[in-house]
């Protein structure tokens, strides 16, 4: 019989603002080819380097295909596990959850999940719904955008900004902490089109990334000093008489207070704080003052230090001071999430389903929560769409917590990860071509429906079905725990501007009410109570945060005493071929990325007697990791960087960069401070080669 081949539309599920629409070719139930949807306005037929090889992961020999239960010690890998039937595995899960509840109450159960899929159905509905109904602790999903979300809620009233496709109309584009070519690739063609029309592109980033190298100008401030730079720019703009006082008076509150505060921020002070030449700051201030429209595209990496909330507020304030929101293509944008009218929380906790009050636990503080911070203690941990053993700060303390004999851990996964090593039960989950899901975007204005197209391997099941089975095993009978995936998708879309039927027919649709090429806040109308943006927000006082836009220095990066012992500031940005920890076991992706590397400026390498290609120990009081040294001038003296997302179990020495990062909250939102770390670097000699990686040339930042 001839093979049956068909093409199916769908959506990329990964944690990226681009949320690409794709076309999947399936032959006899197996996904065999993948390409970007050429008709999608943002995807435009192209997928990124990561996702071009997505089917390597879908069809990989390492897929989990049957439930597994632990029979040996924690933390040593698959040798401690044996296959089990779904009935046995789910019964063990139910027994483990009940035992924890019997000891310490339902709040001792903690679901831990994030953006392993950005799909709302598989990631943000049935799992959270089950645990809310159970009375389990609620998870504060802070690990990526919490500081930025809190800052945007304070100043704009929500996660909103300029319409991203309209950036083609900008005359000046400032990419602030945004490495588009690695983390927002599909916005780059719009930037390139603006440039073709005459726009000037500036990248502000401590590192010379691929995006910085392809811009007209690169400005490299010290990490964590972005708010100081923004205040200095606003001072210069004010002094040049370029503040749009008419627009500020009509559509903001707090300008007169900020105007006075700017007296404290002459360009000389701002430049010194940022480690920049004062003329660099003056030139950029003059460009912004004299160029309309100016678009400021803000990345998420800059909000991973102690003063992150104030940094985002200060950058966002620039577009208010200049009145750039008047113009299509002008203003500031961090994320488009606030434009989408789909609320997963409403579906996760439906009004007709009981959900007892429960405490909240900050996911970024998991290491602390598992080692004494939580009272009552966490007795049961259910992990899905996440790999905390690879992604959470203070890795050594986290392992102590995961290794507790009294902690029952369940992991839903597609392949064996670092976190699986610590599980009591591992349940095989489907991947995107194998289940239904619904996607919005934090980088554009389209919603996309993904329907199942290929056959899952072995006994793998969608997250939603796994949670339905766990609910049944626990004896929970509320009908909302039996809703189908289609039911969940319809509930998510209820009240939005797009219907399930429309998406079923067309796959994607514009879903925000903001039209291409428009200036949505030209006449104010921000999602605050009075429609005004807030340069001064008195509600922040109760949180111990300055209500006026200002500057909070980083914690470790600006600690001069700590710098005597650990003189290098360390940041850990995203690389081009790894997506958080998703692809960190895939051979093709690892070959492109290379082994874990610590990038040092030539001056810092020479001062330590370290050469390119040496193996180095990167350490501080919290821990250490091993990395191959890359000596280059992509970074500045005193600043080292390494890419995030490697798995400890595949890394030399068995640790990653998160062995040295701290459990510390940002000033707003309770986010993590991965980029606010001090270390020292010393050369070491290894008696054996690095496991899991082949040496190769060091990629440039973002590659």
C-alpha positions as CSV (number, residue, x, y, z in Angstrom):
1,X,0.0,0.0,0.0
2,X,1.3,3.4,-0.9
3,X,2.2,5.7,2.0
4,X,-0.3,8.3,3.0
5,X,1.1,11.8,3.2
6,X,-0.7,15.0,4.3
7,X,0.3,18.5,5.4
8,X,-1.1,20.0,8.6
9,X,-0.9,23.6,9.8
10,X,0.1,24.3,13.4
11,X,2.1,26.4,15.8
12,X,5.6,26.3,17.3
13,X,5.1,25.7,21.1
14,X,8.4,27.1,22.3
15,X,9.1,30.0,24.6
16,X,9.8,32.7,22.0
17,X,7.9,35.9,21.2
18,X,7.6,34.9,17.5
19,X,5.1,32.0,18.1
20,X,5.6,30.8,14.5
21,X,2.9,29.2,12.4
22,X,4.2,26.1,10.7
23,X,3.3,23.5,8.2
24,X,3.9,19.9,9.2
25,X,4.2,17.0,6.7
26,X,3.0,13.6,8.0
27,X,3.5,10.3,6.3
28,X,1.6,7.3,7.8
29,X,1.3,9.0,11.2
30,X,5.0,10.1,11.4
31,X,6.0,13.7,11.2
32,X,8.6,13.9,8.4
33,X,9.0,17.6,7.4
34,X,8.5,21.0,8.9
35,X,8.5,24.5,7.5
36,X,7.3,28.0,8.4
37,X,3.9,29.0,7.1
38,X,4.6,31.4,4.2
39,X,1.3,33.1,4.6
40,X,1.7,34.1,8.2
41,X,2.4,37.8,8.5
42,X,5.0,37.4,11.2
43,X,6.5,33.9,10.4
44,X,6.7,34.7,6.6
45,X,7.7,31.1,5.7
46,X,10.9,30.9,7.9
47,X,11.6,29.0,11.1
48,X,14.6,29.7,13.3
49,X,17.8,27.5,13.6
50,X,16.4,25.8,16.7
51,X,13.1,24.8,15.3
52,X,14.3,23.8,11.8
53,X,15.5,20.6,13.5
54,X,12.5,20.2,15.8
55,X,11.6,16.9,14.3
56,X,14.9,15.5,15.5
57,X,13.4,15.8,19.0
58,X,10.0,14.6,18.0
59,X,11.3,11.5,16.4
60,X,14.4,11.0,18.6
61,X,15.3,7.6,20.0
62,X,15.4,9.2,23.5
63,X,11.6,9.9,23.6
64,X,10.0,8.6,26.8
65,X,7.3,6.0,25.8
66,X,6.1,4.3,28.9
67,X,5.6,5.4,32.6
68,X,8.5,4.8,34.9
69,X,8.7,4.3,38.6
70,X,11.7,4.6,40.9
71,X,13.2,1.5,42.4
72,X,16.7,2.8,43.3
73,X,18.2,6.0,44.8
74,X,17.4,9.5,43.7
75,X,19.8,11.5,41.6
76,X,21.6,8.8,39.7
77,X,19.6,8.6,36.4
78,X,17.5,6.1,34.6
79,X,19.2,3.0,36.2
80,X,16.9,3.7,39.2
81,X,13.7,3.2,37.3
82,X,11.6,0.4,35.8
83,X,8.7,0.5,33.4
84,X,5.1,0.5,34.7
85,X,1.6,0.5,33.4
86,X,-0.4,3.7,33.3
87,X,-2.7,2.3,36.0
88,X,0.2,1.5,38.3
89,X,2.0,4.8,37.7
90,X,-1.1,6.9,38.2
91,X,-2.0,5.0,41.4
92,X,1.4,5.7,42.7
93,X,1.0,9.4,42.0
94,X,-2.3,9.5,43.7
95,X,-0.9,7.6,46.8
96,X,2.1,10.0,46.9
97,X,-0.1,13.1,46.8
98,X,-2.5,11.7,49.4
99,X,0.4,10.9,51.8
100,X,1.7,14.4,51.6
101,X,-1.7,15.9,52.1
102,X,-2.3,13.6,55.1
103,X,1.0,14.8,56.7
104,X,1.0,18.5,56.0
105,X,-2.3,19.4,54.3
106,X,-3.0,20.2,50.6
107,X,-0.8,23.3,50.5
108,X,2.2,20.9,50.9
109,X,1.5,19.9,47.3
110,X,3.3,22.1,44.7
111,X,2.7,22.1,41.0
112,X,5.8,23.4,39.2
113,X,5.4,24.4,35.5
114,X,6.3,27.0,33.0
115,X,7.1,27.4,29.3
116,X,8.2,24.0,28.2
117,X,5.2,24.6,26.0
118,X,3.7,28.0,25.6
119,X,0.4,26.2,24.7
120,X,-2.4,27.4,26.9
121,X,-4.3,24.1,26.7
122,X,-1.5,21.7,27.6
123,X,0.4,24.1,29.9
124,X,-2.0,26.5,31.7
125,X,-5.4,24.9,32.1
126,X,-6.1,21.3,33.3
127,X,-2.9,21.0,35.4
128,X,-3.4,24.3,37.3
129,X,-7.2,23.6,37.5
130,X,-6.6,20.2,39.2
131,X,-4.2,21.6,41.7
132,X,-6.4,24.7,42.5
133,X,-9.4,22.4,43.1
134,X,-7.2,20.2,45.3
135,X,-6.2,23.2,47.4
136,X,-2.5,22.8,46.6
137,X,0.0,25.7,46.8
138,X,-0.3,28.1,43.9
139,X,2.8,28.7,41.8
140,X,3.9,32.3,41.1
141,X,5.3,31.9,37.6
142,X,8.1,34.5,38.0
143,X,11.1,32.9,36.4
144,X,11.1,34.8,33.1
145,X,9.1,38.0,32.9
146,X,7.9,38.8,36.4
147,X,9.9,42.0,36.9
148,X,9.0,43.3,33.4
149,X,5.3,42.5,33.9
150,X,5.1,44.2,37.2
151,X,7.0,47.2,35.9
152,X,4.7,47.5,32.8
153,X,1.6,47.1,35.0
154,X,2.9,50.0,37.1
155,X,3.7,52.4,34.3
156,X,1.4,51.4,31.4
157,X,-1.2,49.5,33.2
158,X,-0.3,46.2,31.5
159,X,2.1,44.4,29.2
160,X,1.4,46.6,26.2
161,X,3.3,48.8,23.7
162,X,3.7,49.8,20.1
163,X,2.3,47.5,17.4
164,X,5.4,45.4,16.4
165,X,4.9,45.2,12.7
166,X,4.6,49.0,12.6
167,X,8.3,49.3,13.5
168,X,8.9,49.6,9.8
169,X,7.8,53.2,10.1
170,X,10.3,54.1,12.8
171,X,13.2,56.4,11.9
172,X,15.2,55.4,15.0
173,X,15.1,51.9,16.5
174,X,16.7,51.2,19.9
175,X,17.1,47.5,20.6
176,X,17.6,47.6,24.3
177,X,18.8,44.3,25.7
178,X,17.2,42.6,22.8
179,X,19.2,40.2,20.7
180,X,16.6,39.7,18.0
181,X,18.7,37.4,15.9
182,X,18.8,34.9,18.7
183,X,15.6,35.4,20.6
184,X,13.1,37.3,18.4
185,X,14.3,36.5,14.9
186,X,11.1,37.2,13.0
187,X,11.0,40.8,14.2
188,X,14.4,41.4,12.5
189,X,13.0,41.6,8.9
190,X,10.7,44.4,10.0
191,X,13.7,46.2,11.5
192,X,15.7,45.6,8.3
193,X,12.8,47.1,6.3
194,X,12.8,50.2,8.5
195,X,16.6,50.4,7.9
196,X,16.1,50.1,4.2
197,X,13.8,53.1,4.5
198,X,16.4,55.1,6.3
199,X,16.1,54.2,10.0
200,X,19.1,54.2,12.3
201,X,19.5,51.1,14.5
202,X,21.1,51.2,17.9
203,X,21.7,48.1,20.1
204,X,22.2,48.6,23.8
205,X,23.7,45.4,25.3
206,X,26.7,44.6,27.5
207,X,27.7,42.1,24.9
208,X,28.5,42.5,21.2
209,X,25.8,40.1,20.1
210,X,25.1,39.2,16.5
211,X,22.3,41.8,16.6
212,X,24.7,44.4,18.0
213,X,27.3,43.6,15.3
214,X,24.6,44.1,12.6
215,X,23.3,47.4,14.0
216,X,24.5,50.9,13.1
217,X,25.7,51.5,16.6
218,X,26.4,49.3,19.7
219,X,26.4,50.8,23.2
220,X,27.7,48.5,26.0
221,X,26.7,49.6,29.5
222,X,27.6,47.7,32.6
223,X,25.0,45.1,33.4
224,X,22.2,46.3,35.7
225,X,22.7,50.0,35.0
226,X,20.0,50.4,32.3
227,X,17.8,52.6,34.5
228,X,20.8,55.0,35.0
229,X,21.3,55.2,31.3
230,X,17.6,55.8,30.7
231,X,17.5,58.6,33.3
232,X,20.6,60.2,31.8
233,X,19.0,60.1,28.3
234,X,15.8,61.6,29.6
235,X,17.8,64.4,31.3
236,X,19.5,65.2,28.1
237,X,16.2,65.1,26.1
238,X,14.7,67.4,28.7
239,X,17.6,69.8,28.5
240,X,17.4,69.9,24.7
241,X,13.8,71.0,25.0
242,X,12.5,67.8,23.4
243,X,10.1,66.6,26.1
244,X,6.6,66.5,24.6
245,X,5.0,68.4,27.4
246,X,1.6,68.7,25.7
247,X,1.3,64.9,25.3
248,X,2.7,64.3,28.8
249,X,0.2,66.6,30.3
250,X,-2.7,65.0,28.5
251,X,-1.8,61.3,28.9
252,X,0.5,60.8,31.9
253,X,0.8,61.5,35.6
254,X,4.0,62.3,37.4
255,X,5.9,64.3,34.8
256,X,6.7,67.3,37.0
257,X,8.0,64.9,39.7
258,X,10.2,63.1,37.2
259,X,11.3,66.3,35.6
260,X,12.7,67.4,39.0
261,X,14.3,64.1,39.6
262,X,16.2,64.4,36.3
263,X,18.1,67.2,37.9
264,X,20.0,64.5,39.7
265,X,21.0,62.7,36.5
266,X,23.3,64.8,34.4
267,X,24.8,62.8,31.5
268,X,28.1,62.8,33.3
269,X,26.7,60.9,36.3
270,X,24.7,58.5,34.1
271,X,27.7,57.7,31.9
272,X,30.0,57.1,34.9
273,X,27.4,54.7,36.5
274,X,27.1,52.8,33.2
275,X,30.8,52.7,32.4
276,X,30.3,54.7,29.2
277,X,32.0,57.6,27.6
278,X,29.8,60.7,28.2
279,X,29.8,61.6,24.5
280,X,28.1,58.2,23.7
281,X,25.2,59.1,25.9
282,X,25.0,62.6,24.6
283,X,24.8,61.4,21.0
284,X,22.1,58.9,21.7
285,X,20.1,61.4,23.7
286,X,20.3,63.9,20.8
287,X,19.2,61.2,18.3
288,X,16.2,60.3,20.4
289,X,15.4,64.0,21.0
290,X,15.3,64.8,17.3
291,X,14.0,61.7,15.7
292,X,10.3,60.9,15.4
293,X,9.2,58.2,15.5
294,X,11.6,56.4,17.7
295,X,10.8,52.8,18.6
296,X,12.4,51.2,21.7
297,X,12.3,47.4,21.6
298,X,13.1,46.0,25.0
299,X,14.4,42.5,25.7
300,X,13.9,40.4,28.7
301,X,17.4,39.7,29.8
302,X,17.9,43.1,31.3
303,X,15.2,42.5,33.9
304,X,17.2,39.7,35.6
305,X,19.0,41.8,38.2
306,X,18.0,43.4,41.6
307,X,16.9,46.7,40.1
308,X,15.0,45.1,37.2
309,X,11.6,46.7,37.8
310,X,12.9,50.2,37.9
311,X,15.0,49.5,34.8
312,X,12.0,48.6,32.8
313,X,10.0,51.5,34.1
314,X,12.8,53.9,33.3
315,X,13.2,52.6,29.7
316,X,9.5,52.6,29.2
317,X,9.3,56.2,30.4
318,X,11.5,57.5,27.6
319,X,8.8,56.8,25.1
320,X,6.4,58.8,27.2
321,X,8.7,61.8,27.7
322,X,9.3,62.0,23.9
323,X,5.6,61.5,23.1
324,X,6.6,58.8,20.6
325,X,3.3,56.9,21.2
326,X,1.7,59.6,19.1
327,X,3.2,58.0,16.0
328,X,2.7,54.6,14.3
329,X,6.1,52.9,14.7
330,X,6.9,54.9,17.8
331,X,6.9,54.1,21.5
332,X,8.3,51.2,23.5
333,X,7.5,47.5,23.5
334,X,8.6,44.8,25.9
335,X,5.8,42.2,25.3
336,X,2.4,42.2,23.5
337,X,0.8,39.8,26.1
338,X,-1.4,42.4,27.5
339,X,-3.1,43.0,24.1
340,X,-4.4,39.5,23.9
341,X,-7.9,39.0,25.3
342,X,-7.4,35.4,26.4
343,X,-7.1,34.8,30.1
344,X,-5.8,31.3,31.1
345,X,-6.3,32.1,34.8
346,X,-10.1,32.3,34.3
347,X,-10.1,28.8,32.7
348,X,-7.7,27.3,35.2
349,X,-10.0,28.4,38.0
350,X,-13.5,28.4,36.6
351,X,-16.2,30.2,38.6
352,X,-18.3,27.1,38.9
353,X,-15.5,25.0,40.4
354,X,-14.5,25.1,44.1
355,X,-10.8,26.2,44.6
356,X,-9.9,26.6,48.3
357,X,-7.7,29.6,49.3
358,X,-4.0,28.6,49.3
359,X,-0.6,30.1,49.7
360,X,1.6,31.1,46.8
361,X,5.2,29.9,46.2
362,X,7.6,31.8,44.0
363,X,8.9,29.4,41.4
364,X,12.3,31.3,41.3
365,X,12.7,30.4,44.9
366,X,12.2,26.7,44.5
367,X,15.6,25.9,46.0
368,X,14.7,27.8,49.2
369,X,11.2,26.4,49.2
370,X,12.4,22.8,49.2
371,X,15.1,23.4,51.9
372,X,13.2,25.1,54.7
373,X,11.6,28.3,53.5
374,X,8.1,26.8,53.0
375,X,5.9,26.2,56.0
376,X,4.3,23.7,55.9
377,X,7.0,22.0,53.9
378,X,6.6,21.0,50.3
379,X,5.9,17.2,50.6
380,X,4.9,16.5,46.9
381,X,6.2,18.2,43.8
382,X,4.5,17.7,40.4
383,X,6.7,19.1,37.5
384,X,5.4,19.6,34.0
385,X,6.6,21.8,31.1
386,X,9.7,22.6,33.1
387,X,13.1,21.3,34.0
388,X,14.0,23.1,37.3
389,X,17.1,21.0,38.0
390,X,18.6,22.8,35.0
391,X,16.9,26.2,35.1
392,X,16.5,27.3,38.7
393,X,18.9,29.4,40.7
394,X,21.2,28.0,43.4
395,X,21.5,24.6,41.8
396,X,23.4,22.9,44.7
397,X,20.7,23.8,47.2
398,X,18.0,22.8,44.8
399,X,19.6,19.3,44.5
400,X,19.6,19.0,48.3
401,X,15.8,19.8,48.3
402,X,15.1,17.4,45.4
403,X,17.0,14.7,47.1
404,X,14.9,14.8,50.3
405,X,13.7,11.3,51.3
406,X,10.4,12.8,52.4
407,X,9.7,14.6,49.1
408,X,7.5,12.8,46.5
409,X,8.2,14.0,43.0
410,X,6.3,13.4,39.8
411,X,7.7,14.6,36.4
412,X,5.7,14.7,33.1
413,X,8.3,14.7,30.3
414,X,9.1,14.0,26.7
415,X,12.7,12.8,27.3
416,X,15.0,12.2,30.3
417,X,16.1,15.4,31.8
418,X,18.1,16.5,34.9
419,X,14.8,16.8,36.8
420,X,13.8,13.2,36.0
421,X,16.9,12.0,37.9
422,X,15.1,13.1,41.1
423,X,11.6,11.8,40.4
424,X,9.6,9.0,42.0
425,X,7.4,8.7,39.0
426,X,8.1,9.8,35.4
427,X,5.2,10.0,33.0
428,X,5.7,10.2,29.2
429,X,4.1,13.3,27.6
430,X,3.3,14.1,24.0
431,X,5.0,16.8,21.8
432,X,3.4,19.5,19.8
433,X,2.5,17.5,16.6
434,X,0.7,14.9,18.7
435,X,-1.8,17.0,20.7
436,X,-4.2,19.9,20.5
437,X,-3.1,23.3,21.8
438,X,-3.9,27.0,21.5
439,X,-1.3,29.8,21.4
440,X,-1.3,33.5,21.8
441,X,2.0,35.4,21.5
442,X,4.1,37.8,23.5
443,X,5.7,39.2,20.4
444,X,2.8,39.7,17.9
445,X,-0.9,40.0,17.7
446,X,-2.0,36.6,16.3
447,X,-3.6,33.5,18.0
448,X,-2.9,30.1,16.5
449,X,-4.6,26.7,16.9
450,X,-2.5,23.5,16.7
451,X,-4.4,20.3,16.0
452,X,-2.9,16.8,16.5
453,X,-1.4,15.5,13.3
454,X,1.0,12.7,14.1
455,X,1.0,9.6,16.3
456,X,2.6,9.8,19.7
457,X,5.3,7.2,20.4
458,X,4.5,4.3,22.7
459,X,2.1,5.2,25.5
460,X,2.8,9.0,25.6
461,X,-0.2,11.1,26.5
462,X,-1.0,14.8,26.5
463,X,-0.6,16.6,29.8
464,X,-4.3,17.2,29.9
465,X,-5.1,13.6,29.7
466,X,-2.5,12.7,32.3
467,X,-4.1,15.2,34.7
468,X,-7.6,13.9,34.0
469,X,-6.3,10.4,35.0
470,X,-4.6,11.7,38.1
471,X,-7.9,13.5,39.1
472,X,-9.8,10.3,38.7
473,X,-7.3,8.3,40.7
474,X,-7.7,10.8,43.5
475,X,-11.4,10.3,43.5
476,X,-12.1,13.9,42.3
477,X,-15.4,14.0,40.5
478,X,-16.1,17.6,39.5
479,X,-17.1,17.6,35.8
480,X,-14.6,20.4,35.0
481,X,-11.9,17.8,35.5
482,X,-13.2,15.8,32.6
483,X,-13.3,18.7,30.1
484,X,-11.8,17.7,26.7
485,X,-9.0,19.6,25.1
486,X,-11.4,21.1,22.6
487,X,-13.6,22.2,25.6
488,X,-10.6,23.9,27.1
489,X,-9.7,25.7,23.9
490,X,-13.3,27.0,23.5
491,X,-13.3,28.2,27.1
492,X,-10.0,30.1,26.5
493,X,-11.5,31.8,23.5
494,X,-14.8,32.7,25.1
495,X,-15.0,36.5,25.1
496,X,-12.1,37.0,22.8
497,X,-12.2,38.5,19.3
498,X,-11.6,35.2,17.6
499,X,-13.7,31.9,17.7
500,X,-12.6,28.3,17.8
501,X,-14.3,27.7,14.5
502,X,-12.4,30.6,12.9
503,X,-9.1,29.1,14.1
504,X,-10.1,25.6,13.1
505,X,-10.7,26.9,9.6
506,X,-7.8,29.3,9.2
507,X,-5.3,28.1,11.9
508,X,-4.4,31.7,12.9
509,X,-6.1,35.0,13.2
510,X,-5.3,38.5,14.5
511,X,-6.7,38.4,18.0
512,X,-6.0,41.7,19.8
513,X,-8.1,44.5,18.3
514,X,-4.9,46.4,17.5
515,X,-4.5,46.9,13.7
516,X,-1.3,46.7,11.8
517,X,0.4,50.1,11.3
518,X,-1.6,51.9,14.0
519,X,-0.5,53.8,17.1
520,X,-2.8,52.3,19.7
521,X,-1.9,54.9,22.4
522,X,-1.6,58.0,20.3
523,X,-4.4,59.5,22.4
524,X,-3.6,57.8,25.6
525,X,-6.0,55.1,26.6
526,X,-3.5,53.0,28.5
527,X,-5.0,50.1,30.5
528,X,-4.8,52.0,33.8
529,X,-7.8,53.2,35.7
530,X,-7.8,56.7,34.3
531,X,-6.1,55.8,30.9
532,X,-3.0,57.7,31.8
533,X,0.5,56.2,31.9
534,X,2.1,56.5,35.4
535,X,5.6,58.0,35.8
536,X,4.7,58.2,39.5
537,X,2.8,55.2,40.9
538,X,1.9,55.6,44.6
539,X,0.9,52.0,44.9
540,X,4.5,51.0,44.8
541,X,5.2,52.6,48.2
542,X,3.5,49.6,49.9
543,X,6.0,47.3,48.2
544,X,9.0,49.3,49.4
545,X,9.7,50.5,45.9
546,X,10.2,54.2,44.9
547,X,6.9,55.3,43.3
548,X,8.8,57.6,41.0
549,X,10.7,56.3,38.0
550,X,14.3,55.9,39.3
551,X,17.4,53.7,39.6
552,X,18.0,50.7,41.8
553,X,21.6,49.4,41.4
554,X,22.2,45.7,40.9
555,X,23.0,43.8,44.1
556,X,26.2,41.7,43.5
557,X,27.3,43.5,40.3
558,X,27.7,46.8,42.2
559,X,29.0,45.2,45.5
560,X,32.6,46.6,45.7
561,X,33.4,44.5,48.8
562,X,32.3,41.3,47.1
563,X,34.2,42.3,43.9
564,X,37.5,42.0,45.8
565,X,36.9,38.2,46.1
566,X,34.9,37.7,42.9
567,X,36.0,40.4,40.5
568,X,34.1,39.3,37.5
569,X,30.4,40.1,36.9
570,X,28.7,37.2,35.1
571,X,25.7,37.1,32.9
572,X,24.2,34.1,31.2
573,X,22.2,35.0,28.0
574,X,20.4,32.8,25.6
575,X,22.2,31.2,22.7
576,X,21.0,30.9,19.2
577,X,20.6,27.1,19.1
578,X,19.3,26.3,22.6
579,X,15.8,27.2,23.8
580,X,16.0,27.4,27.5
581,X,16.7,23.7,28.3
582,X,14.5,22.2,25.5
583,X,17.2,21.2,23.0
584,X,20.1,20.8,25.4
585,X,20.3,17.0,24.8
586,X,19.9,17.1,21.0
587,X,23.1,16.3,19.1
588,X,22.6,18.7,16.2
589,X,21.8,21.6,18.5
590,X,24.8,20.8,20.8
591,X,27.2,20.5,17.9
592,X,26.2,24.0,16.7
593,X,26.4,25.4,20.3
594,X,29.5,23.6,21.4
595,X,30.5,22.8,25.0
596,X,29.8,25.2,27.9
597,X,32.1,28.1,27.5
598,X,33.1,31.1,29.7
599,X,33.8,34.1,27.6
600,X,36.5,36.5,28.9
601,X,37.9,39.7,27.6
602,X,41.6,39.4,26.7
603,X,42.6,41.6,29.6
604,X,40.9,39.4,32.1
605,X,42.2,36.2,30.6
606,X,45.8,37.6,30.6
607,X,45.5,38.7,34.2
608,X,44.7,35.2,35.2
609,X,47.1,33.4,32.9
610,X,44.3,31.8,31.0
611,X,44.4,31.0,27.3
612,X,41.7,30.4,24.7
613,X,40.6,26.8,24.9
614,X,41.7,26.2,28.5
615,X,39.3,24.6,30.9
616,X,38.3,26.9,33.7
617,X,36.6,26.7,37.1
618,X,34.0,29.4,37.5
619,X,33.1,29.8,41.1
620,X,31.7,31.8,44.0
621,X,30.5,31.0,47.5
622,X,27.4,29.2,46.2
623,X,29.1,26.7,43.9
624,X,31.1,26.2,40.7
625,X,30.9,24.9,37.2
626,X,33.5,24.0,34.6
627,X,33.7,25.6,31.1
628,X,36.0,25.9,28.2
629,X,37.5,29.4,28.0
630,X,36.7,31.6,25.0
631,X,38.9,34.7,24.9
632,X,37.3,37.5,22.8
633,X,36.4,41.1,22.9
634,X,32.6,40.4,22.6
635,X,32.5,41.3,26.3
636,X,34.1,44.2,28.2
637,X,36.8,44.0,30.9
638,X,35.4,42.9,34.2
639,X,32.4,41.1,32.6
640,X,32.2,37.4,31.8
641,X,29.4,35.5,30.1
642,X,28.3,32.0,29.4
643,X,25.2,30.7,27.7
644,X,22.3,29.3,29.8
645,X,20.3,26.1,29.2
646,X,22.9,23.4,29.4
647,X,22.0,20.2,31.4
648,X,24.1,19.4,34.4
649,X,24.0,15.7,33.7
650,X,25.7,16.4,30.3
651,X,28.1,19.0,31.5
652,X,31.7,18.7,32.7
653,X,31.8,18.5,36.5
654,X,28.1,17.8,36.6
655,X,27.1,21.5,37.2
656,X,26.0,24.5,35.1
657,X,26.0,28.2,35.5
658,X,23.0,28.0,38.0
659,X,25.4,26.5,40.5
660,X,26.6,30.1,41.0
661,X,23.4,32.1,40.6
662,X,21.5,33.3,43.7
663,X,18.0,32.9,45.1
664,X,17.3,36.7,45.2
665,X,14.2,38.6,44.2
666,X,14.0,41.6,41.8
667,X,12.7,44.8,43.2
668,X,9.4,44.3,41.5
669,X,7.6,41.1,40.6
670,X,9.7,38.7,42.6
671,X,11.7,37.6,39.5
672,X,15.1,35.9,39.6
673,X,18.5,37.7,39.3
674,X,20.5,35.4,37.0
675,X,22.5,38.4,35.6
676,X,23.4,39.8,39.0
677,X,26.2,37.4,39.9
678,X,29.9,37.8,40.8
679,X,32.5,35.0,40.2
680,X,36.1,34.3,39.8
681,X,37.6,32.2,37.0
682,X,40.7,29.9,37.4
683,X,42.3,27.5,34.9
684,X,42.1,23.8,35.8
685,X,43.4,20.6,34.4
686,X,41.0,17.8,33.6
687,X,42.2,14.2,33.7
688,X,39.4,13.2,31.2
689,X,37.6,14.9,28.3
690,X,34.4,16.8,28.9
691,X,31.4,14.3,28.7
692,X,28.7,14.8,26.1
693,X,30.3,17.5,24.0
694,X,32.9,17.9,21.2
695,X,35.2,20.8,21.2
696,X,34.9,23.3,18.5
697,X,35.4,27.0,17.7
698,X,33.6,29.4,20.1
699,X,30.5,30.9,18.5
700,X,30.0,34.6,18.6
701,X,27.4,35.9,21.1
702,X,24.0,34.7,20.0
703,X,25.3,32.0,17.8
